[in-house]
Amino acid sequence: MRACPTSMEAQPTNGSNSQSGFGWPLLGGMDQPAGHTYSDGVAIPQEPDDEFDLPAIIAPAGDLSCSMLDYRKFLQENLKALHGGDTKLRRNLMMHMHNDGEPGVGMGWGVQPAGDAGLSSAHVGGAGTFTCIAAVSHSQDLTVALAVNAGSLEFEKLSPRLLLPKSRVGP
């Protein structure tokens, strides 16, 4: 599911080694993770050009890869928008992604109350060999993400709200 032959390196920000792009991380080098499927409880590594290779037309929906550091920065930008701060993307677009801060469905984010975390946005994404679950609390300074280099229906069924604490401890 590559839109380009190899992973594209993003422009570094603040001197960091920021990397993001289209394609599997493994396309960026052999030191990067491979995606996996499961069969009878056993993780099976997959090649980037096998049946999980998505067509270019849907690459923006499922063929993006980035480091967890970059994903954290993305989640922080979402949090800034929800708190009224300046963001790298237009704030109104960021808010639209989160259903303008109202319960319902935004652009890739489900928005609903999540216990003591208050109104929260949640996202589950994957294309069969990698999965990411993320949650952003609208009222607290809190974002959470869990990513694995495996595709599993059991994992994808986990609610992102399970990542949010019932009550926040500490600063």
Buried (B, 14 or more C-beta within 10 A) or exposed (E): BBBEEBBBEBEEEEEEEBBBBBBBBBBBEEEBBBBBBBEEEEBEEBEBEEEBBBEEEEBEEBBBBBBEEBBBBBBBBBBBBBEEEEBEEEBEEBBBBBBEBEEEEBEEBBBBEBEEBEBBBBBBBBBBBBBBBBBBBBEBEBBBBBBBBBBBEEBBEBEBBEBBBEEEEEE
